Amino acid sequence: MNKLGLIIHKEYTTRVKNKKFILTTLLTPLGFLLFFIVIVFIFSHESDKIYKVAIVDQSGTQIKMPESNKRFVFTKSDLPLDSLKAQCRNAELDAVWLLPQFNGVDVKHYSTYYYTDQTLDIEMESKLNKYLTQSIRQHKIAQLNLNQEELDKLNTDILIDPEPVRDDVKDKSSYTSKIATVLGGIMGYIIFFIIFLYGAAVMRAVTEEKVNRIVEVIISSASSTELMLGKIIGVGLVGLTQIVIWLVLIPLIYIGVLYFAGFDQTQIQNMSTNMDSNAMEKMEDMQLIISELSNLNWVKIFFIFLLYFVGGYVIYAALFAAIGAAVGDDINDSQSLTMFVSIPIILAIYIMFQCIREPDSSLSMFSSMFPLFSPIVMPALLAFDPPWWQIGVSLLLLTFFSYFVVWIAARIFRTGILMYGKKASLKELSKWIFSKQ
């Protein structure tokens, strides 16, 4: 095995046998499961507070009052407002809702008054607003002698179904762009986090070995370029190993949770049989989405996604490795230099959001070609089926730029890895890059 292979092997085996790696790999899916359970619990939690609200109706209309439920107890009252306010002060009521005079069907803005010393929470305000809006609408319909059935006929659900112009273009449904948007966002985020996490891991590995003087022993038997590439490839393989394990563990955990929660295939079939018409429509939409997902060219998407992942990882990991070599004896020195690498990654995420909104824009074209952005932007556009020439040019530019960045990073690495004391300045970095050695 050559020196590069030995460094990759050492970097890979050292990390995958580390207890921290094993625990992180096994516990992360459980951590995410626990996180989602907590999130669902938080959003499904209902307060046990019961609001007692007195309604003073001075509107002069036949507005229907809201019905009480387990959280809100509404009572219509004819008592004077001052008397009801006194009940609020004595904690006999939580609030008084005053509906002032309603001046006919021409009214477009109607202000009501909610007397309380407590904070009017968003849920209460939304419910009251929605209920009164509907009641006022029904009152106006009655005053204008309109027919509710005829009014309902004015409501029309609009569906924009895209159709191809050329015969060789595949027909797409109205869900195609929505699925592409969601899928593109997911793929862009995956590459963003992988590049950030494992690129930063390369920087930490270089910095730690430099600070611990271990690098002086390794550099005596291998070139600095071999050492840098060995760390980039070794940490990258560790990241891929971790992702493969998670891809196996997460479905197993999902199936296990369904099993222990008592769900089985028969129950799911019974649930689908007992669905009402609205639920059946949603089920049909879901089947259409699944059909659209199955029509995507997953082999092409996965293969190209992998190429951009490798290209993006090499570029940013090489830059992180150069930063790790350029810092002094203090690991914290790397934070200011990391900013120069982090900004393009974060910028690419924001550009990606705009590109998946307008995949045919000039911004999408430029950013899918620019090598610092393309590893995140182009995978997000793959579901929109960009032309092959665009993907080819983008990959060609990414390959040349990756080689260029590795060349620059190697020149910084070979000088900086044996420099101690203070971190290198930008002027010193430029000297290292253009020095003749």
Contacts in CASP RR format, 6 or more apart in sequence:
PFRMAT RR
TARGET T0000
AUTHOR 0000-0000-0000
METHOD contacts of the structure
MODEL  1
MNKLGLIIHKEYTTRVKNKKFILTTLLTPLGFLLFFIVIVFIFSHESDKI
YKVAIVDQSGTQIKMPESNKRFVFTKSDLPLDSLKAQCRNAELDAVWLLP
QFNGVDVKHYSTYYYTDQTLDIEMESKLNKYLTQSIRQHKIAQLNLNQEE
LDKLNTDILIDPEPVRDDVKDKSSYTSKIATVLGGIMGYIIFFIIFLYGA
AVMRAVTEEKVNRIVEVIISSASSTELMLGKIIGVGLVGLTQIVIWLVLI
PLIYIGVLYFAGFDQTQIQNMSTNMDSNAMEKMEDMQLIISELSNLNWVK
IFFIFLLYFVGGYVIYAALFAAIGAAVGDDINDSQSLTMFVSIPIILAIY
IMFQCIREPDSSLSMFSSMFPLFSPIVMPALLAFDPPWWQIGVSLLLLTF
FSYFVVWIAARIFRTGILMYGKKASLKELSKWIFSKQ
1 9 0 8 1.000
3 221 0 8 1.000
3 222 0 8 1.000
3 223 0 8 1.000
3 226 0 8 1.000
4 222 0 8 1.000
4 226 0 8 1.000
4 229 0 8 1.000
4 230 0 8 1.000
4 233 0 8 1.000
5 230 0 8 1.000
6 222 0 8 1.000
7 218 0 8 1.000
7 222 0 8 1.000
7 226 0 8 1.000
7 227 0 8 1.000
7 229 0 8 1.000
7 230 0 8 1.000
7 231 0 8 1.000
7 234 0 8 1.000
8 230 0 8 1.000
8 233 0 8 1.000
8 234 0 8 1.000
8 237 0 8 1.000
11 205 0 8 1.000
11 230 0 8 1.000
11 231 0 8 1.000
11 233 0 8 1.000
11 234 0 8 1.000
11 235 0 8 1.000
11 238 0 8 1.000
12 234 0 8 1.000
12 237 0 8 1.000
12 238 0 8 1.000
12 241 0 8 1.000
15 21 0 8 1.000
15 234 0 8 1.000
15 235 0 8 1.000
15 238 0 8 1.000
16 22 0 8 1.000
16 238 0 8 1.000
16 241 0 8 1.000
21 238 0 8 1.000
21 242 0 8 1.000
24 242 0 8 1.000
25 242 0 8 1.000
25 245 0 8 1.000
25 246 0 8 1.000
26 249 0 8 1.000
28 246 0 8 1.000
29 246 0 8 1.000
29 249 0 8 1.000
29 250 0 8 1.000
29 253 0 8 1.000
30 253 0 8 1.000
32 250 0 8 1.000
33 253 0 8 1.000
33 257 0 8 1.000
46 71 0 8 1.000
47 71 0 8 1.000
49 71 0 8 1.000
50 70 0 8 1.000
50 71 0 8 1.000
50 72 0 8 1.000
50 73 0 8 1.000
51 71 0 8 1.000
51 72 0 8 1.000
51 73 0 8 1.000
51 94 0 8 1.000
51 95 0 8 1.000
51 124 0 8 1.000
52 73 0 8 1.000
52 75 0 8 1.000
52 92 0 8 1.000
52 93 0 8 1.000
52 94 0 8 1.000
52 95 0 8 1.000
53 72 0 8 1.000
53 73 0 8 1.000
53 74 0 8 1.000
53 75 0 8 1.000
53 93 0 8 1.000
53 94 0 8 1.000
53 95 0 8 1.000
53 96 0 8 1.000
53 97 0 8 1.000
54 75 0 8 1.000
54 76 0 8 1.000
54 77 0 8 1.000
54 79 0 8 1.000
54 84 0 8 1.000
54 87 0 8 1.000
54 93 0 8 1.000
54 95 0 8 1.000
54 96 0 8 1.000
54 97 0 8 1.000
55 65 0 8 1.000
55 66 0 8 1.000
55 74 0 8 1.000
55 75 0 8 1.000
55 76 0 8 1.000
55 77 0 8 1.000
55 96 0 8 1.000
55 97 0 8 1.000
55 99 0 8 1.000
56 77 0 8 1.000
56 78 0 8 1.000
56 79 0 8 1.000
56 81 0 8 1.000
56 84 0 8 1.000
56 96 0 8 1.000
56 97 0 8 1.000
56 98 0 8 1.000
56 99 0 8 1.000
57 63 0 8 1.000
57 65 0 8 1.000
57 76 0 8 1.000
57 99 0 8 1.000
58 98 0 8 1.000
58 99 0 8 1.000
58 100 0 8 1.000
58 101 0 8 1.000
59 99 0 8 1.000
59 100 0 8 1.000
59 101 0 8 1.000
59 102 0 8 1.000
60 101 0 8 1.000
60 102 0 8 1.000
61 102 0 8 1.000
61 139 0 8 1.000
62 139 0 8 1.000
62 142 0 8 1.000
63 99 0 8 1.000
63 102 0 8 1.000
63 132 0 8 1.000
63 135 0 8 1.000
63 136 0 8 1.000
63 139 0 8 1.000
64 135 0 8 1.000
64 138 0 8 1.000
65 74 0 8 1.000
65 76 0 8 1.000
66 72 0 8 1.000
66 74 0 8 1.000
66 127 0 8 1.000
66 128 0 8 1.000
66 131 0 8 1.000
67 74 0 8 1.000
68 74 0 8 1.000
72 124 0 8 1.000
72 127 0 8 1.000
77 84 0 8 1.000
77 96 0 8 1.000
81 96 0 8 1.000
81 98 0 8 1.000
81 115 0 8 1.000
84 93 0 8 1.000
84 96 0 8 1.000
84 115 0 8 1.000
85 96 0 8 1.000
85 115 0 8 1.000
87 93 0 8 1.000
88 94 0 8 1.000
88 95 0 8 1.000
88 96 0 8 1.000
88 115 0 8 1.000
88 116 0 8 1.000
88 117 0 8 1.000
89 117 0 8 1.000
94 116 0 8 1.000
94 118 0 8 1.000
95 114 0 8 1.000
95 115 0 8 1.000
95 116 0 8 1.000
95 118 0 8 1.000
95 120 0 8 1.000
96 114 0 8 1.000
96 115 0 8 1.000
96 116 0 8 1.000
97 112 0 8 1.000
97 113 0 8 1.000
97 114 0 8 1.000
97 115 0 8 1.000
97 128 0 8 1.000
98 112 0 8 1.000
98 113 0 8 1.000
98 114 0 8 1.000
98 115 0 8 1.000
99 112 0 8 1.000
99 132 0 8 1.000
100 111 0 8 1.000
100 112 0 8 1.000
100 113 0 8 1.000
102 110 0 8 1.000
102 136 0 8 1.000
102 139 0 8 1.000
104 140 0 8 1.000
104 143 0 8 1.000
105 140 0 8 1.000
105 143 0 8 1.000
105 144 0 8 1.000
110 132 0 8 1.000
110 136 0 8 1.000
112 132 0 8 1.000
114 120 0 8 1.000
114 128 0 8 1.000
141 148 0 8 1.000
141 151 0 8 1.000
159 174 0 8 1.000
160 174 0 8 1.000
161 173 0 8 1.000
161 174 0 8 1.000
162 172 0 8 1.000
162 173 0 8 1.000
162 174 0 8 1.000
162 176 0 8 1.000
162 177 0 8 1.000
163 171 0 8 1.000
164 170 0 8 1.000
164 171 0 8 1.000
164 172 0 8 1.000
170 295 0 8 1.000
172 292 0 8 1.000
173 288 0 8 1.000
173 292 0 8 1.000
175 285 0 8 1.000
175 288 0 8 1.000
175 289 0 8 1.000
175 292 0 8 1.000
176 292 0 8 1.000
177 384 0 8 1.000
179 289 0 8 1.000
179 292 0 8 1.000
179 293 0 8 1.000
179 296 0 8 1.000
179 383 0 8 1.000
180 356 0 8 1.000
180 359 0 8 1.000
180 383 0 8 1.000
180 384 0 8 1.000
181 356 0 8 1.000
181 357 0 8 1.000
181 383 0 8 1.000
183 296 0 8 1.000
183 383 0 8 1.000
184 352 0 8 1.000
184 356 0 8 1.000
184 379 0 8 1.000
184 380 0 8 1.000
184 381 0 8 1.000
184 382 0 8 1.000
184 383 0 8 1.000
185 352 0 8 1.000
185 353 0 8 1.000
185 356 0 8 1.000
185 380 0 8 1.000
187 301 0 8 1.000
187 305 0 8 1.000
187 379 0 8 1.000
187 380 0 8 1.000
187 382 0 8 1.000
187 383 0 8 1.000
188 349 0 8 1.000
188 352 0 8 1.000
188 376 0 8 1.000
188 377 0 8 1.000
188 379 0 8 1.000
188 380 0 8 1.000
189 349 0 8 1.000
191 305 0 8 1.000
191 308 0 8 1.000
191 309 0 8 1.000
191 312 0 8 1.000
191 375 0 8 1.000
191 376 0 8 1.000
191 379 0 8 1.000
192 345 0 8 1.000
192 348 0 8 1.000
192 349 0 8 1.000
192 376 0 8 1.000
194 239 0 8 1.000
194 243 0 8 1.000
194 309 0 8 1.000
194 313 0 8 1.000
195 312 0 8 1.000
195 313 0 8 1.000
195 316 0 8 1.000
195 317 0 8 1.000
195 345 0 8 1.000
195 375 0 8 1.000
195 376 0 8 1.000
196 316 0 8 1.000
196 342 0 8 1.000
196 345 0 8 1.000
198 235 0 8 1.000
198 236 0 8 1.000
198 238 0 8 1.000
198 239 0 8 1.000
198 313 0 8 1.000
198 317 0 8 1.000
199 235 0 8 1.000
199 313 0 8 1.000
199 316 0 8 1.000
199 317 0 8 1.000
199 320 0 8 1.000
200 320 0 8 1.000
200 338 0 8 1.000
201 235 0 8 1.000
201 238 0 8 1.000
202 231 0 8 1.000
202 232 0 8 1.000
202 235 0 8 1.000
202 236 0 8 1.000
202 317 0 8 1.000
202 320 0 8 1.000
202 321 0 8 1.000
203 320 0 8 1.000
203 321 0 8 1.000
203 323 0 8 1.000
203 324 0 8 1.000
203 334 0 8 1.000
203 338 0 8 1.000
204 331 0 8 1.000
205 231 0 8 1.000
205 235 0 8 1.000
206 215 0 8 1.000
206 228 0 8 1.000
206 231 0 8 1.000
206 321 0 8 1.000
206 324 0 8 1.000
206 325 0 8 1.000
206 413 0 8 1.000
206 417 0 8 1.000
207 324 0 8 1.000
207 327 0 8 1.000
207 331 0 8 1.000
207 334 0 8 1.000
208 331 0 8 1.000
209 215 0 8 1.000
209 218 0 8 1.000
210 324 0 8 1.000
210 325 0 8 1.000
210 327 0 8 1.000
210 328 0 8 1.000
210 417 0 8 1.000
210 420 0 8 1.000
211 328 0 8 1.000
211 329 0 8 1.000
211 331 0 8 1.000
215 227 0 8 1.000
215 417 0 8 1.000
215 418 0 8 1.000
216 418 0 8 1.000
218 227 0 8 1.000
219 227 0 8 1.000
219 417 0 8 1.000
219 418 0 8 1.000
223 414 0 8 1.000
224 410 0 8 1.000
224 413 0 8 1.000
224 414 0 8 1.000
224 417 0 8 1.000
225 410 0 8 1.000
225 413 0 8 1.000
225 414 0 8 1.000
227 413 0 8 1.000
227 417 0 8 1.000
228 318 0 8 1.000
228 321 0 8 1.000
228 325 0 8 1.000
228 409 0 8 1.000
228 410 0 8 1.000
228 413 0 8 1.000
229 406 0 8 1.000
231 321 0 8 1.000
232 313 0 8 1.000
232 314 0 8 1.000
232 317 0 8 1.000
232 318 0 8 1.000
232 321 0 8 1.000
235 317 0 8 1.000
236 313 0 8 1.000
236 317 0 8 1.000
272 283 0 8 1.000
275 283 0 8 1.000
296 383 0 8 1.000
300 382 0 8 1.000
301 382 0 8 1.000
301 383 0 8 1.000
304 378 0 8 1.000
304 379 0 8 1.000
304 382 0 8 1.000
304 391 0 8 1.000
304 395 0 8 1.000
305 379 0 8 1.000
305 382 0 8 1.000
307 395 0 8 1.000
307 398 0 8 1.000
308 374 0 8 1.000
308 375 0 8 1.000
308 378 0 8 1.000
308 379 0 8 1.000
308 395 0 8 1.000
308 398 0 8 1.000
309 375 0 8 1.000
309 379 0 8 1.000
311 375 0 8 1.000
311 398 0 8 1.000
311 399 0 8 1.000
311 402 0 8 1.000
312 375 0 8 1.000
312 398 0 8 1.000
312 402 0 8 1.000
313 375 0 8 1.000
314 402 0 8 1.000
314 405 0 8 1.000
314 406 0 8 1.000
315 371 0 8 1.000
315 372 0 8 1.000
315 375 0 8 1.000
315 398 0 8 1.000
315 401 0 8 1.000
315 402 0 8 1.000
315 405 0 8 1.000
316 341 0 8 1.000
316 345 0 8 1.000
318 402 0 8 1.000
318 405 0 8 1.000
318 406 0 8 1.000
318 408 0 8 1.000
318 409 0 8 1.000
318 410 0 8 1.000
319 341 0 8 1.000
319 405 0 8 1.000
319 409 0 8 1.000
320 338 0 8 1.000
320 341 0 8 1.000
321 409 0 8 1.000
321 413 0 8 1.000
322 408 0 8 1.000
322 409 0 8 1.000
322 412 0 8 1.000
322 413 0 8 1.000
323 334 0 8 1.000
323 337 0 8 1.000
323 338 0 8 1.000
323 341 0 8 1.000
324 334 0 8 1.000
324 337 0 8 1.000
325 412 0 8 1.000
325 413 0 8 1.000
325 415 0 8 1.000
325 416 0 8 1.000
325 417 0 8 1.000
326 337 0 8 1.000
326 412 0 8 1.000
326 416 0 8 1.000
326 419 0 8 1.000
326 423 0 8 1.000
326 424 0 8 1.000
326 429 0 8 1.000
327 333 0 8 1.000
327 334 0 8 1.000
327 337 0 8 1.000
327 423 0 8 1.000
327 424 0 8 1.000
328 419 0 8 1.000
328 420 0 8 1.000
328 421 0 8 1.000
328 422 0 8 1.000
328 423 0 8 1.000
328 424 0 8 1.000
329 420 0 8 1.000
329 421 0 8 1.000
330 423 0 8 1.000
333 422 0 8 1.000
333 423 0 8 1.000
334 423 0 8 1.000
336 423 0 8 1.000
337 423 0 8 1.000
344 372 0 8 1.000
344 373 0 8 1.000
345 376 0 8 1.000
347 373 0 8 1.000
348 367 0 8 1.000
348 372 0 8 1.000
348 373 0 8 1.000
348 375 0 8 1.000
348 376 0 8 1.000
348 377 0 8 1.000
349 376 0 8 1.000
351 363 0 8 1.000
351 367 0 8 1.000
351 373 0 8 1.000
351 376 0 8 1.000
351 377 0 8 1.000
352 367 0 8 1.000
352 376 0 8 1.000
352 377 0 8 1.000
352 380 0 8 1.000
354 361 0 8 1.000
354 363 0 8 1.000
355 361 0 8 1.000
355 363 0 8 1.000
355 364 0 8 1.000
355 367 0 8 1.000
355 368 0 8 1.000
355 377 0 8 1.000
355 380 0 8 1.000
355 381 0 8 1.000
356 380 0 8 1.000
356 381 0 8 1.000
356 384 0 8 1.000
358 364 0 8 1.000
359 381 0 8 1.000
359 384 0 8 1.000
359 386 0 8 1.000
364 377 0 8 1.000
364 381 0 8 1.000
365 390 0 8 1.000
367 373 0 8 1.000
367 374 0 8 1.000
367 377 0 8 1.000
368 374 0 8 1.000
368 377 0 8 1.000
368 378 0 8 1.000
368 381 0 8 1.000
368 386 0 8 1.000
368 390 0 8 1.000
368 394 0 8 1.000
369 390 0 8 1.000
369 393 0 8 1.000
369 394 0 8 1.000
369 397 0 8 1.000
370 397 0 8 1.000
371 397 0 8 1.000
371 398 0 8 1.000
371 401 0 8 1.000
371 402 0 8 1.000
372 401 0 8 1.000
374 394 0 8 1.000
374 397 0 8 1.000
374 398 0 8 1.000
375 398 0 8 1.000
378 386 0 8 1.000
378 391 0 8 1.000
378 394 0 8 1.000
408 433 0 8 1.000
411 432 0 8 1.000
411 433 0 8 1.000
411 435 0 8 1.000
412 424 0 8 1.000
412 429 0 8 1.000
412 432 0 8 1.000
412 433 0 8 1.000
414 437 0 8 1.000
415 432 0 8 1.000
415 435 0 8 1.000
415 437 0 8 1.000
416 424 0 8 1.000
416 432 0 8 1.000
424 432 0 8 1.000
END
